[in-house]
Amino acid sequence: MSLERGRLSTVVQVAAGSTTSVITVANNKKVYIKSIIAHGVGINTFPTAQVYYVPNGSSADESNRIFDVTLSAKETVLLEPSYPIVLTETGDKLFVGVGNSAINFIIMGDKEA
């Protein structure tokens, strides 16, 4: 098994009150998420960032939320689990969501080539 290493996404800006898919498994090629960077874009708010591990056929909701973090204005946080989050089957997805102010996300890790 060979891996493509590095950035899994470009910078994705998610608007307040939105949730979006940023990573999807294709052809049963596993995706290893090593870190998620979140940056609060607003200047006067305390944005909340959510991360969801969504199995194929499901939707992002409280039953599959794995992070829920409050940031300070213009703060950047690094979400780095001690072991990579592994998306394994075709259609599995990583979603990111935002509460009350826009947040920029970037996902780092590896995927099977």
C-alpha positions as CSV (number, residue, x, y, z in Angstrom):
1,M,0.0,0.0,0.0
2,S,1.4,3.4,-1.0
3,L,0.3,6.7,0.5
4,E,-0.1,10.1,-1.0
5,R,1.1,12.4,1.9
6,G,0.3,15.9,2.8
7,R,-2.6,18.2,2.4
8,L,-6.0,16.6,1.9
9,S,-7.9,19.9,1.2
10,T,-7.3,23.4,0.2
11,V,-8.5,26.1,2.6
12,V,-12.2,25.8,2.9
13,Q,-14.2,28.7,4.3
14,V,-17.5,27.7,5.9
15,A,-20.1,30.4,6.5
16,A,-21.9,30.9,9.8
17,G,-24.5,28.3,10.4
18,S,-23.3,26.0,7.7
19,T,-21.9,22.5,7.5
20,T,-20.0,21.1,4.5
21,S,-18.2,17.9,3.3
22,V,-14.5,18.4,2.8
23,I,-13.2,14.8,2.4
24,T,-14.9,11.8,0.8
25,V,-13.5,8.3,0.4
26,A,-13.4,7.0,-3.2
27,N,-12.9,3.4,-4.3
28,N,-12.4,2.1,-0.8
29,K,-9.0,4.0,-0.6
30,K,-8.5,4.8,3.1
31,V,-8.0,8.4,4.2
32,Y,-5.9,9.1,7.3
33,I,-6.7,12.5,8.8
34,K,-3.8,13.6,11.0
35,S,-4.8,17.2,11.8
36,I,-7.4,19.8,11.2
37,I,-6.6,23.5,11.3
38,A,-9.4,25.9,12.1
39,H,-9.1,29.7,11.9
40,G,-11.9,32.1,13.1
41,V,-12.3,34.8,10.4
42,G,-14.6,37.2,12.4
43,I,-13.2,39.9,14.6
44,N,-15.8,40.3,17.3
45,T,-17.3,36.8,17.9
46,F,-16.4,33.5,19.4
47,P,-17.0,31.1,16.6
48,T,-17.7,27.4,17.2
49,A,-16.1,24.8,14.9
50,Q,-17.5,21.3,14.6
51,V,-16.0,18.2,12.9
52,Y,-18.1,15.1,11.9
53,Y,-17.1,11.6,10.9
54,V,-20.0,10.6,8.7
55,P,-20.4,7.0,7.5
56,N,-21.7,6.4,3.9
57,G,-25.4,7.1,3.8
58,S,-25.6,9.2,7.0
59,S,-25.7,12.9,7.5
60,A,-23.7,15.2,9.8
61,D,-25.4,15.5,13.1
62,E,-24.8,15.1,16.9
63,S,-24.5,11.3,16.6
64,N,-21.3,11.5,14.6
65,R,-19.8,14.8,15.8
66,I,-16.2,14.3,17.1
67,F,-15.0,17.8,17.8
68,D,-16.9,20.9,19.0
69,V,-14.5,23.8,19.8
70,T,-15.0,27.5,20.6
71,L,-12.4,29.8,19.2
72,S,-11.6,33.4,20.2
73,A,-11.8,36.1,17.6
74,K,-9.2,35.6,14.9
75,E,-7.8,32.5,16.7
76,T,-6.3,29.5,15.0
77,V,-6.5,26.1,16.6
78,L,-4.9,22.8,15.6
79,L,-7.1,19.7,16.2
80,E,-4.6,16.8,16.3
81,P,-5.8,13.4,17.6
82,S,-3.2,11.1,19.1
83,Y,-4.0,8.6,16.3
84,P,-5.2,9.5,12.8
85,I,-8.9,9.5,12.1
86,V,-9.4,6.8,9.4
87,L,-12.1,7.0,6.8
88,T,-12.3,3.5,5.4
89,E,-15.2,2.8,3.0
90,T,-16.4,4.4,-0.2
91,G,-18.7,7.3,0.6
92,D,-17.4,7.9,4.2
93,K,-17.0,11.6,4.7
94,L,-15.5,14.2,6.9
95,F,-17.7,17.2,7.4
96,V,-16.9,20.6,9.1
97,G,-19.4,22.9,10.5
98,V,-19.6,26.4,12.0
99,G,-21.8,28.1,14.6
100,N,-22.0,31.9,14.6
101,S,-19.1,33.2,12.4
102,A,-17.1,32.0,9.4
103,I,-14.2,29.7,9.9
104,N,-11.4,28.6,7.5
105,F,-10.5,24.9,7.7
106,I,-7.6,22.9,6.2
107,I,-7.3,19.1,6.5
108,M,-3.9,17.4,6.7
109,G,-3.1,13.7,6.4
110,D,-2.6,10.9,4.0
111,K,-4.6,8.8,1.5
112,E,-4.1,5.5,-0.2
113,A,-2.8,6.0,-3.7
